[in-house]
Amino acid sequence: MSRKHEMETYLGAMKALYDNAIAQNCEIYDFAFTLTQGFSAITADSILAEPRIIKILRYAIAPSISQMKFGQMFGISSVGVFEDAKGRLPAELRRIAPQIAAFATKHLDRARFGWLDDKSLSIPVAREYARQWTCSIAADQNAQTSFRHWRKELQEQAILQFIISRGYVKSGFSGVVSNATDIAIGEYRQETRVRGRTTQKADVVFRSKKTKRLILIEAKAVGVELDATKRAKECCDKANDWRSSDSLSPLEVICVIGGFFTETNLKNLVASGIHIVWEHRLSMLKEYT
């Protein structure tokens, strides 16, 4: 049931995420095409005029390069901040824009932009084909990344809505939870750091009205079975870390899981003293609220 639910969720969401990413990338592509004269004149000025086209340039070369790898080529951690630049241009971009332009020109996928070497290919169908080709490469990666964030948020929101339906309200506490009493009985928080031996983030934290205990929830949705072992280990490590703190005790750790978990994964979670709740059966949380 959980695996079927996960695949249906993936297929249902990915189409919308991909279509949105195509539209967004095509808009930037059109800016890039105009500013670079059909990629025949990629210059520092064209990049500074609209920094977002750096993204299109990353996907216009073959093979495409990630934000971090691309940034490292020019001595910075990532070009992401430039691709999202709004308002005043960062001085650092002014410095490296000529290098980016030269690199993109040298490594441009000229087979895709055939009109650069053969003027007879400068026809609408060829230009549109290159546009869709470039934007689809970017959109595929964007949609995969967006799905991971969207899926996590979907799962956490479902948990929160269930807790709220049980009469819990958002806590006014801010900072790192280091004592069980930091969160008042009947209150919750999302994405909260909790201090054990080290400080680890819990997806959802609440203080049980039934047991008065601090409840730490990890939300794990897995679409690929191979990833489940890593996710289960992360949860076990966090649980062991949190339990090392006497000031948090007694506490309960719950892993809300969905997707492709194996029997071995479940046994490892149970062996670490973690309670398992299936995402499609959130009513199981009643036992702890």
Steps between C-alpha positions, in 0.01 A plus 500: 500500500776745596701431183195546279415824678854630451504427127159663452620806691816519290327464165225742593734775616788467254298591192390830654849576633656421162250710305557794734878462467474493119305828500742664743809391309356597163447852628866525603609333176325770300691767692825313433423457130431871456789630709756270334364539147404137476807390703730643234627779728515386862656795680555631850252779425227251406555314828499818706185619324313190624699274738229235488624396155800337669265212567421461131868523414572214741251285311599627155843340530557125478496340746303732725662613826347547844495836678771393744735346244456796270574742781812313607643547152509872570614486861163529673281247683202520262341719232158450657505840667556664161227302327259623766644854508251779547577870495861604544758277332758336726849638443628144474281439196646802326843350559429153362240579231766517224633157608150350497434644156825363360441156652143475372607608152777240489290209630166581338326193352530619142322192364189618684532858378574400142437846354828620655693296241240476227293812434246293306394342831390835640135411451215502752475121531873462574495784752193359677653152510814638669284698741294199605811278518682739732202578718401136537847406630475775760136428581563132565765574763298786646190283533692220672643746753164673549330167558734410786424828677130482416472139617664574833274801556192297404584234755580745779184701436290184521657423837444855624139502386434179690662637815305825470180298457579346839491841664869594492613859443825645375762564768649843552835347592792589276857377502643158575294257706726375777242411766176306470317794661612747230188399312182539703250217526256512208731704276709422191773638279624416150864471384645542848856439618529266797817459707624154596870423479486729199226723362276330245189630329168324556232539234216535752516537879207495741433441868245227553183584690457131575847412638654848559804373309691680229424339163750536216382408152711425196312504167646263242345446157711281272437452129800273434555192717877544497461834681293349781803352678666841518182670623443234766860534619463879524196455720672240722805724544285796598298294747816372669640852514186649655468222757850578628362813667348451846331839475288380209402177670260335494430559132352312208636494146259428217587440137212574264586301190364470149613324187759232442616388844608138541439261786867537601460877516200464729681254727795740534269785597325287761836378634592865562185551705327702229123481458386455139195674357404455135422824321180358351390401854568817700217407734766286673629827649194508728689266731757772571284813508 
